[in-house]
Amino acid sequence: MNIPFFIRQFISYSLFILSIFVVTACTSNQDRSEIDGKWDFSMTSPFGVVTASVTTIGAGEKLSGSFDLGNGRVWQIENGTIAAQSISFSIDRDGSPMVYEMSAVIDGDVATGVARAMGTEAPWSMTRAD
């Protein structure tokens, strides 16, 4: 079967455009860190259960983001680091002398860790919300 020239050109052009879309889609997902996203946070402390909506952003070995505790209370993630599947960061609690030193291991859509502040430790966890 003899395929006309303009049809062969159209097919070649279409395959070229399709390959550009595939390459673009594959590389755009590589820019997103595994830690990026929204998380549901829960920590049991001597003062009760603390919950928050957490937003995290990974950039290489740096971690940033925030804890939204509701009622206008938002705590920024400070001194955040990422090392393989582990994260660590500090939370300055509304400018008080109490600073939480947080660390966790990420396993898929779940993070499990320990918070340290003023000589005490409390377990915490996050589950991916998005």
Secondary structure by P-SEA (a helix, b strand, c coil): ccccaaaaaaaaaaaaaaaaaaaaaaaaaaacccccbbbbbbbbccccbbbbbbbbbbcccbbbbbbbccccbbbbbcbbbbccccccccccccccccccbbbbbbcccbbbbbbbcccbbbbbcccccc
